[in-house]
Amino acid sequence: MGGVLRAEPLWVETFTGLRMDRFAKLVKAVRERGGNGPGGGRPWCLPLPDRVLLVAVYYRTNLTMRQLAPLFGISPATVCRVIQRLRPLLALERAPRPVADTERLWIVDGTLIPVRDRKVGASSRNYRFSANVQVIDADTRLVIAAARPAPGNKADAHVWRESDLPALAAGTTVIADGAYLGTGLIVPHRKRAGRPLLRRQEEDNAEHRRVRARVEHAFARMKNWKILRDCRQKGDGLHHAVQAVATMHNLAMTR
């Protein structure tokens, strides 16, 4: 059975949200990481661009493997093998930093992603089994790094301390919301009982909210890839999905 979707501009731009030149960069990165190898068995029945498109479409649409199979003219088992093989190769690389370290501004926040694997997620405040994913968004609105998912019932500050992000952000100005109090990050001024904030503190908080909104916008754009609205993957599947979506988000944002 022949498939419908191919790595052509119409299908790439429609089903992935990436322009063809950005998609070509994604394919190049996967090829350089060894994605064109046979994987120890028979040669793949799809060329590498089509396989990368398959993974991107899976993350973008969150279709099941049984639904994806006829679109690409392969079996559901082959769809599964392609995703398992390529998903680590779409991992996020550090975004370029055009300014000096002392002038960099990073913004950190966490978001809850519904996940089916109860070994990865935990019942959280959105009443679903979720995972807490911490993302650092640069002043360029690109995602610099994403920590490994943590159970959704853990506080943002606790997840931050246990991740490798503090070491990555050393020497950099990092702002966060009030959930990160006590972490050494720049957080808003807090109101005390009977002690209203000074005018200057109110102005600082307003500017803080304006800048920190960028990471919320990054989360909103990343969740255009519907895998981050309901992840059915088990084990490291959510981690790989977040890394791959961050990669494609950065490609989509780069002019």
Order of alpha helices (4+ residues) and beta strands (2+ residues): alpha-alpha-alpha-alpha-alpha-beta-beta-beta-beta-beta-alpha-alpha-beta-alpha-alpha
